[in-house]
Amino acid sequence: MPEPSKADSALPLDETDEVAAQSGSAASEESPPPNESSPKEASQTGNGDDASTGGFDTLLGKMVIRAGIATSDEVEECNTILKESSSSDTFQTLHDLLIEHEYATQHQLDRLRAEFDAKKSSQQIPGYKIKRKLGSGAMATVFMARQLSLDRLVAIKVLPRKFSDNQKFIDRFYKEGRAAAQLNHPNIVSAFDVGKAGEHHYFVMEYVDGETVHERIKQHKRLDEAEAINIITNIARAMEHAHKRGFIHRDIKPKNIMLSSNGRAKLADLGLARAVSDTEAAKAEVGRAYGTPYYISPEQIRGELKIGPAADIYSLGATFYHMVTGKVPYEAKNPSAVMHKHLKSELVPPDHLNPKISAGCAQVIEMMMAKSPEDRYQDATDLLVDLEHISKGEPPHFARNQFDTASFTAALTDEASAPITIKREEPKQPSFVETPAFTIMSIILAISVLANIVFLIMAFVSD
């Protein structure tokens, strides 16, 4: 795989559609942490090449030249002014002069500082060489790096410094690492290491060279049925593995499904994962909703004590729905309204939005997204059975049976509960042909006809 160049820009994660449902428990990573120092606090001296050997202003000249923001002559002009003013009472930095002479904008220099801080922060993790920043959010910044000992690319998630003294966030960060370490499956992003270097807590994981399902949907609007079934099957296998080991993910969504270059889908981000047996954590979270509003299950919204594998099946169903229709299951003006719809609103059948998908595919999605956990697939294994059926163009086994049984039961119930009506026969008025008069007239007519025939015969014989 080609090495990323130094010119590679940061790729911040787009998390604008995700909001922590309640209680401030971030279900998503929404914005990079703010800079914690101003340009004027950096050293003015020195001219090192490595970010780890100097401050921002120390390397600013080379950075603006390398980025094409200013020319070497313009930087040299500003440095000359700095030297001349060093004996005066006026304190200025290269940062100030670049803006004052309009060789750079504040926005450009802020961007360079963010990249500098990210690089310097992550370079303090021993054994890894940082290549570039992949993205950042409220809860972490993720970098692509090379693990020197094994010469392989990895992804490193770093807890922001503003959370380094917050035990709650530190515990959650390590909890994610421990949960990932207990899951070993080809459809789950692998965990390699978790630890602390200086003031930085970090989590090293498998680097997936590809895109997320969210990015795929944005690019193609919606996925065709065969591709969607293949991805959902991969993630259902990951869920089956995690559930059998007692873990629920609690935040399955398009942004947490990675698509590798070889076509394999991998479940990522175990930040909200929890052991089903962890009753202490479950009790502490009662009444609070943890998850992403567009994909969260009804029982998570209610903050129920017992959240099980069925919650992941619902979220995967919502993801499946989004993939084949190009729309999230429920839309509203704010997260609370979206979650209310998960609880109360009827789901628009996916094949109504995309008539190209099969009836079997629609039935599977609707069963995955049943409001009550009891009406969903009982486990990922049953779901995989139906996914295999519909991938072959066959009717689903469980979803179809549930539909047929429900319809049959409803029909029987309707018939059994229908009121019994006894019809009384009203006496019919006889028609004319049924009256005695008609009978007499018929007899007379018959005798008359017969007499005429006899008369004609006798007349013929006498002649």
Order of alpha helices (4+ residues) and beta strands (2+ residues): alpha-alpha-alpha-alpha-beta-beta-beta-alpha-beta-beta-beta-alpha-alpha-beta-beta-beta-beta-alpha-alpha-alpha-alpha-alpha-alpha-alpha-alpha-alpha
